[in-house]
Amino acid sequence: MTDWAQIVKRCFQIGAVLYTSHARREMKQEPLGEISEQEVYEAALSSEVLEEYPEDTPYPSALLLGRTLINRPVHLVCAYDEEDKQIIVITVYHPDARRWEDYKVRRR
């Protein structure tokens, strides 16, 4: 089992992070206000794993919840490129409270 939280934190701390164009677009167009790279960094450092997707290709990925310094909840979907030892940020968004219980569990 991958220790996603530790890998994400380490990669963000050393700058081994690649944002997809999709992630950048989602950050810019977030309905509750743009999410900056600084906020993503803050959320990554406080993140916890909600779901893992080990079968994703080309790299396994995971959904994480983190909070910014002002306590803004942020969901990150990240993949890990083990060969290049970097995190790939697939998407970033402010989770919708109507769809998430405590921003951690999907509502049915």
Backbone hydrogen bonds, N-H to C=O, Kabsch-Sander energy under -0.5 kcal/mol:
donor,donor_aa,acceptor,acceptor_aa,energy
4,W,2,T,-1.6
7,I,3,D,-2.3
8,V,4,W,-3.1
9,K,5,A,-2.3
10,R,6,Q,-2.7
11,C,7,I,-2.7
12,F,8,V,-2.5
13,Q,9,K,-2.4
14,I,10,R,-1.8
15,G,11,C,-0.7
15,G,12,F,-0.6
16,A,11,C,-2.5
17,V,15,G,-1.5
18,L,87,I,-2.6
20,T,89,V,-2.4
24,R,20,T,-2.2
25,R,21,S,-2.3
26,E,22,H,-2.7
27,M,23,A,-2.6
28,K,24,R,-2.1
29,Q,25,R,-2.4
30,E,26,E,-0.5
30,E,27,M,-0.6
33,G,30,E,-2.0
35,I,27,M,-2.2
36,S,34,E,-0.6
40,V,36,S,-2.0
41,Y,37,E,-2.6
42,E,38,Q,-2.5
43,A,39,E,-2.7
44,A,40,V,-2.8
45,L,41,Y,-2.1
46,S,42,E,-1.0
46,S,43,A,-0.5
47,S,44,A,-1.2
48,E,65,L,-2.2
50,L,63,L,-3.1
51,E,63,L,-1.5
53,Y,61,S,-3.3
56,D,53,Y,-1.6
61,S,53,Y,-1.7
62,A,78,C,-2.2
63,L,51,E,-2.6
64,L,62,A,-0.5
64,L,76,L,-2.9
65,L,48,E,-2.6
66,G,74,V,-2.5
68,T,72,R,-1.9
71,N,68,T,-2.1
74,V,66,G,-2.8
75,H,93,Y,-3.3
76,L,64,L,-2.4
77,V,91,T,-2.6
78,C,62,A,-2.3
78,C,76,L,-0.6
79,A,88,I,-2.6
80,Y,60,P,-1.7
81,D,79,A,-0.5
81,D,86,Q,-2.8
82,E,80,Y,-1.1
85,K,81,D,-1.1
86,Q,81,D,-1.6
87,I,16,A,-2.6
88,I,79,A,-2.9
89,V,18,L,-3.0
89,V,87,I,-0.6
90,I,77,V,-2.8
90,I,88,I,-0.8
91,T,77,V,-1.3
93,Y,75,H,-2.1
97,A,95,P,-0.5
99,R,96,D,-1.9
100,W,96,D,-1.2
101,E,105,V,-3.5
102,D,100,W,-0.6
104,K,101,E,-2.3
105,V,101,E,-1.9
107,R,99,R,-2.6
